[in-house]
Amino acid sequence: GLSNVDIYHSKGDALKELNRFDEALACYNLAFEFDVPDTGLLISKGIVMWNLKRFDEAIECYDLSLEKDPDSLLANLHKGDALYDLQQHQKAIDYYDKAI
């Protein structure tokens, strides 16, 4: 069956889609309390951080995901987006290239 991690992750994703980013973040943080976060949860939290304009924290989430899966298309793509928004355009291009 589903674990509490899965349920909080899914609820956070639903809240994220409703642009209720603070509530989504709270769900993701609760999921982290139950287990070591998987790459999907880390990416989801990073996307919420990005939407909250907390780009450095988004990058931290993507970096943790990339430690587990260096070839992750989504982690590389979203890290590129966060770097772009931090005006680090060459670094952004490097991560976009990894996503291709």
C-alpha positions as CSV (number, residue, x, y, z in Angstrom):
1,G,0.0,0.0,0.0
2,L,0.9,3.6,0.0
3,S,3.1,5.0,2.7
4,N,2.7,8.3,4.4
5,V,5.6,9.5,2.3
6,D,3.7,8.8,-0.9
7,I,0.5,10.4,0.4
8,Y,2.3,13.6,1.5
9,H,4.2,13.7,-1.8
10,S,0.9,13.3,-3.7
11,K,-0.9,15.9,-1.6
12,G,2.0,18.3,-2.1
13,D,1.9,17.8,-5.8
14,A,-1.8,18.6,-5.9
15,L,-1.3,21.7,-3.8
16,K,1.6,22.7,-6.1
17,E,-0.7,22.4,-9.1
18,L,-3.1,24.8,-7.3
19,N,-0.2,27.3,-6.8
20,R,-0.5,26.8,-3.1
21,F,3.2,26.6,-2.7
22,D,3.6,27.2,1.0
23,E,1.1,24.3,1.7
24,A,2.8,22.1,-0.8
25,L,6.2,22.8,0.9
26,A,4.7,21.8,4.3
27,C,3.6,18.5,2.8
28,Y,7.0,17.7,1.3
29,N,8.7,18.6,4.6
30,L,6.4,16.2,6.4
31,A,7.2,13.5,3.8
32,F,10.9,14.0,4.6
33,E,10.3,13.2,8.3
34,F,9.2,9.7,7.4
35,D,12.0,8.6,5.1
36,V,15.0,9.5,3.1
37,P,13.6,11.5,0.2
38,D,13.6,10.0,-3.2
39,T,14.6,11.9,-6.3
40,G,11.0,12.6,-7.3
41,L,10.2,14.2,-3.9
42,L,13.4,16.2,-4.1
43,I,12.5,17.5,-7.5
44,S,9.0,18.4,-6.4
45,K,10.3,20.3,-3.5
46,G,12.8,22.1,-5.7
47,I,10.0,23.1,-8.1
48,V,8.0,24.6,-5.2
49,M,11.1,26.5,-4.0
50,W,11.6,27.8,-7.5
51,N,8.0,29.0,-7.6
52,L,8.6,30.7,-4.3
53,K,11.6,32.4,-5.9
54,R,13.9,30.6,-3.4
55,F,16.3,29.6,-6.2
56,D,19.3,28.7,-4.0
57,E,17.1,26.3,-2.0
58,A,15.7,24.9,-5.2
59,I,19.2,24.2,-6.4
60,E,20.0,22.4,-3.1
61,C,17.1,20.1,-3.8
62,Y,18.1,19.4,-7.4
63,D,21.7,18.8,-6.2
64,L,20.6,16.2,-3.7
65,S,18.5,14.5,-6.5
66,L,21.5,14.6,-8.9
67,E,23.7,12.9,-6.3
68,K,21.3,9.9,-6.4
69,D,20.7,10.1,-10.2
70,P,23.2,12.3,-12.1
71,D,21.4,11.7,-15.4
72,S,18.0,12.9,-14.3
73,L,16.5,14.9,-17.1
74,L,14.1,16.7,-14.7
75,A,16.7,17.6,-12.1
76,N,19.1,18.9,-14.7
77,L,16.4,20.8,-16.5
78,H,15.0,22.5,-13.4
79,K,18.5,23.2,-12.0
80,G,19.2,25.0,-15.3
81,D,16.0,27.0,-14.8
82,A,17.0,28.1,-11.3
83,L,20.5,29.0,-12.4
84,Y,19.0,31.0,-15.3
85,D,16.9,32.9,-12.8
86,L,20.0,33.6,-10.8
87,Q,21.5,35.2,-13.9
88,Q,24.1,32.3,-14.1
89,H,23.4,31.8,-17.8
90,Q,26.5,29.7,-18.7
91,K,25.9,27.3,-15.8
92,A,22.3,27.1,-16.9
93,I,23.3,26.1,-20.4
94,D,25.6,23.4,-19.0
95,Y,22.7,21.9,-17.1
96,Y,20.3,22.2,-20.1
97,D,22.9,20.4,-22.1
98,K,22.9,17.6,-19.5
99,A,19.1,17.3,-19.9
100,I,19.3,16.9,-23.6
